[in-house]
Amino acid sequence: MDKGDVDLDSDVDINDAYAILLFYANKQVNNPASFHDDAELNTCIIAQAADIDEDGMITINDAYLTLCYYAHQQVGLDITWENLLSGRVDNY
């Protein structure tokens, strides 16, 4: 399971950022929130793919980082999660 790929389609894209944001928003208002109907798979997604900054929580920052990663990819910039999380990215 790849970091950021919460919809498990083997690609980190805007749909993943939206899903993380929706998860976060639902949690904030105490609504049910999940990425998948299968509870075990949902737990794995949360732990391995959705918690981008690895702070133990799914927050708006995780959605933001996913969107940043996607945006860098879309304009053809070489991006890794390691570089994005450490702040070592080119901003054009």
C-alpha positions as CSV (number, residue, x, y, z in Angstrom):
1,M,0.0,0.0,0.0
2,D,1.5,3.3,-1.1
3,K,1.5,6.5,0.9
4,G,-1.3,8.7,-0.2
5,D,-3.1,6.1,-2.3
6,V,-6.2,5.8,-0.1
7,D,-8.5,4.7,-2.9
8,L,-6.0,1.9,-3.7
9,D,-5.9,2.6,-7.5
10,S,-2.1,2.6,-7.6
11,D,-2.0,6.3,-8.2
12,V,-1.8,9.3,-5.8
13,D,-4.2,11.9,-7.3
14,I,-6.7,14.6,-6.4
15,N,-9.3,11.9,-5.5
16,D,-7.0,10.7,-2.7
17,A,-6.5,14.2,-1.4
18,Y,-10.3,14.7,-1.4
19,A,-10.9,11.3,0.3
20,I,-8.5,12.3,3.1
21,L,-10.1,15.7,3.5
22,L,-13.6,14.1,3.6
23,F,-12.4,11.6,6.2
24,Y,-11.0,14.5,8.3
25,A,-14.1,16.6,7.9
26,N,-16.4,13.8,9.0
27,K,-14.3,13.0,12.0
28,Q,-14.4,16.7,13.0
29,V,-18.2,16.6,13.3
30,N,-18.3,13.1,14.8
31,N,-19.7,11.5,11.7
32,P,-18.7,8.0,10.7
33,A,-15.5,8.2,8.6
34,S,-13.8,5.4,6.7
35,F,-11.9,4.8,3.5
36,H,-13.2,1.3,2.9
37,D,-16.1,-0.9,4.1
38,D,-13.7,-3.6,5.3
39,A,-12.7,-2.6,8.8
40,E,-9.3,-4.4,8.6
41,L,-8.5,-2.8,5.3
42,N,-9.7,0.6,6.5
43,T,-7.3,0.3,9.5
44,C,-4.4,-0.5,7.1
45,I,-5.3,2.4,4.9
46,I,-5.3,4.8,7.8
47,A,-2.0,3.6,9.2
48,Q,-0.1,3.2,5.9
49,A,-1.6,5.5,3.3
50,A,-3.6,8.3,4.8
51,D,-1.4,9.5,7.7
52,I,1.1,11.3,5.4
53,D,3.0,13.2,8.0
54,E,3.0,10.1,10.3
55,D,1.8,12.0,13.4
56,G,-0.7,9.3,14.3
57,M,-3.8,11.3,13.1
58,I,-5.6,12.0,9.9
59,T,-5.7,15.8,9.6
60,I,-6.2,18.5,7.0
61,N,-2.4,18.6,6.7
62,D,-2.4,15.0,5.3
63,A,-4.9,16.1,2.6
64,Y,-2.8,19.2,1.9
65,L,0.4,17.2,1.6
66,T,-1.3,14.7,-0.7
67,L,-2.5,17.6,-2.9
68,C,1.0,19.1,-3.0
69,Y,2.4,15.7,-4.0
70,Y,-0.1,15.4,-6.8
71,A,0.4,19.0,-8.0
72,H,4.1,18.5,-8.3
73,Q,3.6,15.3,-10.3
74,Q,1.1,17.0,-12.6
75,V,3.6,19.7,-13.7
76,G,6.3,17.2,-14.2
77,L,8.5,17.9,-11.2
78,D,10.5,15.1,-9.6
79,I,8.9,14.6,-6.2
80,T,9.2,12.0,-3.4
81,W,7.4,11.8,-0.2
82,E,10.7,12.1,1.6
83,N,11.5,15.4,-0.1
84,L,8.0,16.8,0.3
85,L,7.9,16.0,4.0
86,S,11.4,17.4,4.7
87,G,10.6,20.6,2.7
88,R,13.2,19.8,0.0
89,V,11.0,20.5,-3.0
90,D,11.2,22.8,-5.9
91,N,8.4,25.4,-6.0
92,Y,7.8,26.9,-9.4
